[in-house]
Amino acid sequence: MSNTTFNELNFCCQRPQCKTDDPNRIDRCICVRILERLPFMVWSKNISGMYTYVNQTFEEYVGIKRDDIVGKTDHEIWPLELTEYYLYSDKEVIDSGEEIVIEDVAINSSGNRFFLETTKIPIFDTDKTCVGTIGFAQDRTKQKELDKIILGSIERLSSLVNGQEVVGYKWPGESRDEEQKN
């Protein structure tokens, strides 16, 4: 994808309606309108790591306006610890040409951390050269908190039932230790 295409995407996302007869441009506008309404963060970066698009959900989660993100790199937006991690995963996608799914951490403008399940995919031009990345992330903070509470409850309940400390939990249908079978 060329920078022109990214610029067209940004142009379309700023317009409530696409006023053109060009079917390619209409398709891009439809895609961007969909991206703007997804309940998870979506972004794209060019091969230099510059943000070329972020959706409204991204903007809301991180608490930074789109105009303060698009055109900048991770170094200009995020703390160093996150920047290095983001750049490493971007490089992995670009070098491999493959999609990756990772657990990630982000920090909003208030300093609050949240946990994400992030998918990053490469963007290829017509010559099959990687020209950037697209990412989308779902907030998994509440799920992580619930998992921790549930695991703690299972461990406490098992300790009470068995009168001993529990190392792990066996789900129904899983094999049990020989000691528990007897």
N, C-alpha and C positions, 0 to 999 in steps of 0.2 A: 504494500500500500504506500502510495506516495504521501508527502505532506499535504498535497492538495486534497486528497481524499479525507485525511484527518481534519483539515480545515473545513471541508464541506460537512463533515459530521458535526463539528462544533457549530457551524452556521445553522444546520437544521435543528439542532437541539435548542436553539434560542428562539425558534419560530413556532408558534402554536399550529400553524398550517404550512404545508409546503406548497409554494405557488410556482410550479413549473410543470412543463409537459414532458420533461426528460424522465423516462421510466427508471433509469439508473438512479437518478437523484431522488425520485419519489421512493424507491426501495430503501435507499439510505435513510431518508427521513422517517420512514416507517420503523426501521430498525432502531433508530435513535429514540423515537417516541416510546418504543417498547422498553429500551434500556432505562429510560428515565423513570419508568413506573415499576421496575423490579424492586422487590423488598430487600435486596442485598447490594453491596457496593460493587460497582463496575468501573474499570479504568483502562486506559491504554497508554502505552509509552512507545516512543520511537526507539530506534536502535541505540541512540545516545543516552537513553534513560530519561528523556524529557517527557513529562506528562502531556498527552495530546487530548485526553478526554477523561472526565470523571462524571459520574451520574449524580443526581440529586441526593440519593441515599448516602453515597460516599461523602459528599459535602456535609450532610447532616451528622453523620457519625463522627467525623474527625473535627467538626466545628470550624472548618476553614472554608472560606468562599472559593468557589470554582476558579474565579479569576486570579486568586492567589496561589493556585496549584498548577493549572494548565500553563505550560511554557517553562516550568521549573523542574529540577531534578530532585531526587530524594534528599541529597545533601542540603538543599535549600529549604526543605520542609520539616524533616524528621530529626530526632536526636541521633547522634552518631551510632549508638548501639543498634537501633532499628535500621538505619541506613545501610550498614554493612550487611545485615541479614537480608534485606530486600534486594540489594545489589547482587549478592551471592545467588539467591534463587532466580533472579532475572537472568543472570549469566548462565545458570544451569539450563534454563529453558532455551535460550538463544543458542548455546553451544550444542545441545542435544537435538534441538528441533522437535522436542517432545513436550507434551503436557505434563505438568506436575501438580500434585495435590499435597498441601502441607498444612500443618497447624501453625498458626501465626499469632503474633501479638501486635496490637496497634495502640497508639496513645492519642487521645483527642486533645483539643486545644486547652482543656481544663486539667490535663495531666492524668486523666483516668485511663487505665489500661483495660483493654477488652481482648478476648480470645476469638480467633477467627479460624474457619476452615477456608483456605484460599486455594483457588485453582488458577494456574497461570498457563497460558498457551502462546505459542509463537505465532506471529503474523508473517506470512510469506508474500512476496510480490509475484508477478507472473513468471519470473525466472527462477522461482523457488528459492530465492534468497531471503533469509530472515531479516525483516525490516523493523521489528518491534515486538511488543508483547501485549496481550490483553489479560487482565486479571479480574476475577470476581471472588468476593468473599462474603461468607455468611457469619453472622455473629453467633458464637457458640458459648458465650460467657455464662448465660443462665443454665445451659445444658451441663457445662462443667461443674457449676455450683451444685446442681441437682444430683449429678453423678457422685460427687463427694459426700453429700448428705446421705444418699441411698447406700453407698458402700459403708459408711460409718454405721448406719442403722443395721445393716446386715451383720457386720462384725459384732456389734453390741448384742444383737439378738442371738447370734450363734454362740457367743460367749456365755450368755445366760442359760441357754438350752443345754449346752455341753459342759458347762462349768470349766471352760478353758479358753485361752486366747485363740483367736482364729487367724490363720495366715491368709487364707483365701476363701472364696465362696464357690461352691459347685452348683451350677444351675441345674434345674430339673432335667433329667435325661443324660447328664454327663456322668462318667464313671466316678465312683467314689473310692477312697482309700480302702484297702482290705480291712483295716482296723475298724472303720465305720460300718462295714457290711456285717461284721460279727456281732 
